[in-house]
């Protein structure tokens, strides 16, 4: 069965099983192209990206090389849930849920500017026109 848009699965993080590699649910294999791509991209809520190697062992597919970095950089702990949304084109968007079932993401600082401190383009044009008239 070929996927048309995107497909997803949910997986708990269990350090004993998932620290070094992550097994993709067996039923999800039908959504991967043949042959299996060497790598996929994992994207988080903030747009950070990790390139992860994929490996097939028998009927099972695993995320391997690079997975440990994803685990470390996202502070994955036992019991956190991950929702993997596959775009059917080698990219997974990953949403991580904390122990209370609320999605986790890293907030980057936002810069707030007071727009009143800046002149508008119209004001600048008027000033230029005034200068040209007086010359």
C-alpha positions as protocol buffer text, in pm:
chain_id: "A"
residue {
  index: 1
  type: UNK
  ca { x: 0 y: 0 z: 0 }
}
residue {
  index: 2
  type: UNK
  ca { x: 153 y: 333 z: -105 }
}
residue {
  index: 3
  type: UNK
  ca { x: 125 y: 639 z: 113 }
}
residue {
  index: 4
  type: UNK
  ca { x: -22 y: 951 z: -40 }
}
residue {
  index: 5
  type: UNK
  ca { x: 42 y: 1236 z: 205 }
}
residue {
  index: 6
  type: UNK
  ca { x: 195 y: 1159 z: 541 }
}
residue {
  index: 7
  type: UNK
  ca { x: 187 y: 875 z: 788 }
}
residue {
  index: 8
  type: UNK
  ca { x: 266 y: 870 z: 1158 }
}
residue {
  index: 9
  type: UNK
  ca { x: 339 y: 650 z: 1454 }
}
residue {
  index: 10
  type: UNK
  ca { x: 386 y: 705 z: 1828 }
}
residue {
  index: 11
  type: UNK
  ca { x: 673 y: 551 z: 2019 }
}
residue {
  index: 12
  type: UNK
  ca { x: 766 y: 567 z: 2389 }
}
residue {
  index: 13
  type: UNK
  ca { x: 1125 y: 638 z: 2481 }
}
residue {
  index: 14
  type: UNK
  ca { x: 1265 y: 349 z: 2686 }
}
residue {
  index: 15
  type: UNK
  ca { x: 1635 y: 402 z: 2751 }
}
residue {
  index: 16
  type: UNK
  ca { x: 1715 y: 29 z: 2772 }
}
residue {
  index: 17
  type: UNK
  ca { x: 1581 y: -20 z: 2419 }
}
residue {
  index: 18
  type: UNK
  ca { x: 1605 y: 323 z: 2256 }
}
residue {
  index: 19
  type: UNK
  ca { x: 1923 y: 499 z: 2366 }
}
residue {
  index: 20
  type: UNK
  ca { x: 2145 y: 384 z: 2078 }
}
residue {
  index: 21
  type: UNK
  ca { x: 1885 y: 305 z: 1811 }
}
residue {
  index: 22
  type: UNK
  ca { x: 1511 y: 317 z: 1762 }
}
residue {
  index: 23
  type: UNK
  ca { x: 1307 y: 38 z: 1610 }
}
residue {
  index: 24
  type: UNK
  ca { x: 1037 y: 159 z: 1372 }
}
residue {
  index: 25
  type: UNK
  ca { x: 706 y: -27 z: 1421 }
}
residue {
  index: 26
  type: UNK
  ca { x: 694 y: -326 z: 1186 }
}
residue {
  index: 27
  type: UNK
  ca { x: 364 y: -219 z: 1029 }
}
residue {
  index: 28
  type: UNK
  ca { x: 521 y: 109 z: 921 }
}
residue {
  index: 29
  type: UNK
  ca { x: 763 y: -57 z: 675 }
}
residue {
  index: 30
  type: UNK
  ca { x: 509 y: -39 z: 394 }
}
residue {
  index: 31
  type: UNK
  ca { x: 550 y: 339 z: 381 }
}
residue {
  index: 32
  type: UNK
  ca { x: 923 y: 330 z: 306 }
}
residue {
  index: 33
  type: UNK
  ca { x: 1047 y: 324 z: -53 }
}
residue {
  index: 34
  type: UNK
  ca { x: 1234 y: 25 z: -190 }
}
residue {
  index: 35
  type: UNK
  ca { x: 1524 y: 13 z: -155 }
}
residue {
  index: 36
  type: UNK
  ca { x: 1527 y: 162 z: 195 }
}
residue {
  index: 37
  type: UNK
  ca { x: 1694 y: 505 z: 200 }
}
residue {
  index: 38
  type: UNK
  ca { x: 2033 y: 521 z: 374 }
}
residue {
  index: 39
  type: UNK
  ca { x: 1929 y: 824 z: 581 }
}
residue {
  index: 40
  type: UNK
  ca { x: 1626 y: 1023 z: 691 }
}
residue {
  index: 41
  type: UNK
  ca { x: 1594 y: 1369 z: 840 }
}
residue {
  index: 42
  type: UNK
  ca { x: 1432 y: 1426 z: 1179 }
}
residue {
  index: 43
  type: UNK
  ca { x: 1288 y: 1775 z: 1226 }
}
residue {
  index: 44
  type: UNK
  ca { x: 1167 y: 1906 z: 1559 }
}
residue {
  index: 45
  type: UNK
  ca { x: 906 y: 2170 z: 1641 }
}
residue {
  index: 46
  type: UNK
  ca { x: 1164 y: 2451 z: 1610 }
}
residue {
  index: 47
  type: UNK
  ca { x: 1300 y: 2335 z: 1277 }
}
residue {
  index: 48
  type: UNK
  ca { x: 1621 y: 2181 z: 1409 }
}
residue {
  index: 49
  type: UNK
  ca { x: 1735 y: 1891 z: 1194 }
}
residue {
  index: 50
  type: UNK
  ca { x: 1924 y: 1564 z: 1246 }
}
residue {
  index: 51
  type: UNK
  ca { x: 2038 y: 1328 z: 972 }
}
residue {
  index: 52
  type: UNK
  ca { x: 1988 y: 971 z: 1093 }
}
residue {
  index: 53
  type: UNK
  ca { x: 2105 y: 651 z: 928 }
}
residue {
  index: 54
  type: UNK
  ca { x: 1844 y: 380 z: 865 }
}
residue {
  index: 55
  type: UNK
  ca { x: 1924 y: 11 z: 879 }
}
residue {
  index: 56
  type: UNK
  ca { x: 1718 y: -296 z: 796 }
}
residue {
  index: 57
  type: UNK
  ca { x: 1779 y: -613 z: 997 }
}
residue {
  index: 58
  type: UNK
  ca { x: 1551 y: -887 z: 869 }
}
residue {
  index: 59
  type: UNK
  ca { x: 1201 y: -738 z: 859 }
}
residue {
  index: 60
  type: UNK
  ca { x: 1283 y: -467 z: 1114 }
}
residue {
  index: 61
  type: UNK
  ca { x: 1394 y: -111 z: 1037 }
}
residue {
  index: 62
  type: UNK
  ca { x: 1601 y: 94 z: 1282 }
}
residue {
  index: 63
  type: UNK
  ca { x: 1716 y: 453 z: 1317 }
}
residue {
  index: 64
  type: UNK
  ca { x: 2084 y: 411 z: 1406 }
}
residue {
  index: 65
  type: UNK
  ca { x: 2383 y: 641 z: 1350 }
}
residue {
  index: 66
  type: UNK
  ca { x: 2288 y: 991 z: 1462 }
}
residue {
  index: 67
  type: UNK
  ca { x: 2002 y: 873 z: 1684 }
}
residue {
  index: 68
  type: UNK
  ca { x: 2216 y: 910 z: 1999 }
}
residue {
  index: 69
  type: UNK
  ca { x: 2266 y: 1280 z: 1918 }
}
residue {
  index: 70
  type: UNK
  ca { x: 1891 y: 1327 z: 1880 }
}
residue {
  index: 71
  type: UNK
  ca { x: 1834 y: 1159 z: 2217 }
}
residue {
  index: 72
  type: UNK
  ca { x: 2096 y: 1372 z: 2392 }
}
residue {
  index: 73
  type: UNK
  ca { x: 1997 y: 1705 z: 2235 }
}
residue {
  index: 74
  type: UNK
  ca { x: 1629 y: 1651 z: 2318 }
}
residue {
  index: 75
  type: UNK
  ca { x: 1690 y: 1529 z: 2674 }
}
residue {
  index: 76
  type: UNK
  ca { x: 1486 y: 1215 z: 2613 }
}
residue {
  index: 77
  type: UNK
  ca { x: 1403 y: 1027 z: 2931 }
}
residue {
  index: 78
  type: UNK
  ca { x: 1211 y: 710 z: 3005 }
}
residue {
  index: 79
  type: UNK
  ca { x: 839 y: 756 z: 2961 }
}
residue {
  index: 80
  type: UNK
  ca { x: 847 y: 1045 z: 2716 }
}
residue {
  index: 81
  type: UNK
  ca { x: 643 y: 983 z: 2403 }
}
residue {
  index: 82
  type: UNK
  ca { x: 744 y: 1072 z: 2050 }
}
residue {
  index: 83
  type: UNK
  ca { x: 509 y: 1125 z: 1758 }
}
residue {
  index: 84
  type: UNK
  ca { x: 686 y: 1065 z: 1425 }
}
residue {
  index: 85
  type: UNK
  ca { x: 508 y: 1217 z: 1124 }
}
residue {
  index: 86
  type: UNK
  ca { x: 658 y: 1088 z: 800 }
}
residue {
  index: 87
  type: UNK
  ca { x: 621 y: 1297 z: 485 }
}
residue {
  index: 88
  type: UNK
  ca { x: 687 y: 985 z: 272 }
}
residue {
  index: 89
  type: UNK
  ca { x: 994 y: 1161 z: 133 }
}
residue {
  index: 90
  type: UNK
  ca { x: 1272 y: 1081 z: 385 }
}
residue {
  index: 91
  type: UNK
  ca { x: 1168 y: 1334 z: 653 }
}
residue {
  index: 92
  type: UNK
  ca { x: 1010 y: 1274 z: 993 }
}
residue {
  index: 93
  type: UNK
  ca { x: 865 y: 1563 z: 1191 }
}
residue {
  index: 94
  type: UNK
  ca { x: 901 y: 1463 z: 1556 }
}
residue {
  index: 95
  type: UNK
  ca { x: 689 y: 1594 z: 1841 }
}
residue {
  index: 96
  type: UNK
  ca { x: 808 y: 1498 z: 2188 }
}
residue {
  index: 97
  type: UNK
  ca { x: 560 y: 1474 z: 2473 }
}
residue {
  index: 98
  type: UNK
  ca { x: 672 y: 1505 z: 2834 }
}
residue {
  index: 99
  type: UNK
  ca { x: 565 y: 1295 z: 3129 }
}
residue {
  index: 100
  type: UNK
  ca { x: 238 y: 1487 z: 3163 }
}
residue {
  index: 101
  type: UNK
  ca { x: 138 y: 1438 z: 2799 }
}
residue {
  index: 102
  type: UNK
  ca { x: 214 y: 1795 z: 2696 }
}
residue {
  index: 103
  type: UNK
  ca { x: 434 y: 1856 z: 2391 }
}
residue {
  index: 104
  type: UNK
  ca { x: 782 y: 1984 z: 2462 }
}
residue {
  index: 105
  type: UNK
  ca { x: 976 y: 2223 z: 2246 }
}
residue {
  index: 106
  type: UNK
  ca { x: 1261 y: 2463 z: 2298 }
}
residue {
  index: 107
  type: UNK
  ca { x: 1162 y: 2828 z: 2297 }
}
residue {
  index: 108
  type: UNK
  ca { x: 1413 y: 3053 z: 2133 }
}
residue {
  index: 109
  type: UNK
  ca { x: 1431 y: 3406 z: 2273 }
}
residue {
  index: 110
  type: UNK
  ca { x: 1218 y: 3653 z: 2086 }
}
residue {
  index: 111
  type: UNK
  ca { x: 1327 y: 4007 z: 2017 }
}
residue {
  index: 112
  type: UNK
  ca { x: 1053 y: 4264 z: 2061 }
}
residue {
  index: 113
  type: UNK
  ca { x: 1085 y: 4596 z: 1878 }
}
residue {
  index: 114
  type: UNK
  ca { x: 877 y: 4903 z: 1935 }
}
residue {
  index: 115
  type: UNK
  ca { x: 765 y: 5003 z: 1587 }
}
residue {
  index: 116
  type: UNK
  ca { x: 708 y: 5360 z: 1703 }
}
residue {
  index: 117
  type: UNK
  ca { x: 1086 y: 5402 z: 1717 }
}
residue {
  index: 118
  type: UNK
  ca { x: 1111 y: 5371 z: 1339 }
}
residue {
  index: 119
  type: UNK
  ca { x: 986 y: 5605 z: 1069 }
}
residue {
  index: 120
  type: UNK
  ca { x: 769 y: 5463 z: 797 }
}
residue {
  index: 121
  type: UNK
  ca { x: 877 y: 5462 z: 434 }
}
residue {
  index: 122
  type: UNK
  ca { x: 616 y: 5728 z: 361 }
}
residue {
  index: 123
  type: UNK
  ca { x: 771 y: 5964 z: 618 }
}
residue {
  index: 124
  type: UNK
  ca { x: 1115 y: 5907 z: 468 }
}
residue {
  index: 125
  type: UNK
  ca { x: 984 y: 5980 z: 118 }
}
residue {
  index: 126
  type: UNK
  ca { x: 817 y: 6300 z: 241 }
}
residue {
  index: 127
  type: UNK
  ca { x: 1143 y: 6415 z: 400 }
}
residue {
  index: 128
  type: UNK
  ca { x: 1330 y: 6347 z: 74 }
}
residue {
  index: 129
  type: UNK
  ca { x: 1066 y: 6537 z: -124 }
}
residue {
  index: 130
  type: UNK
  ca { x: 1091 y: 6834 z: 118 }
}
residue {
  index: 131
  type: UNK
  ca { x: 1469 y: 6838 z: 79 }
}
residue {
  index: 132
  type: UNK
  ca { x: 1443 y: 6831 z: -301 }
}
residue {
  index: 133
  type: UNK
  ca { x: 1191 y: 7117 z: -303 }
}
residue {
  index: 134
  type: UNK
  ca { x: 1404 y: 7343 z: -85 }
}
residue {
  index: 135
  type: UNK
  ca { x: 1713 y: 7295 z: -307 }
}
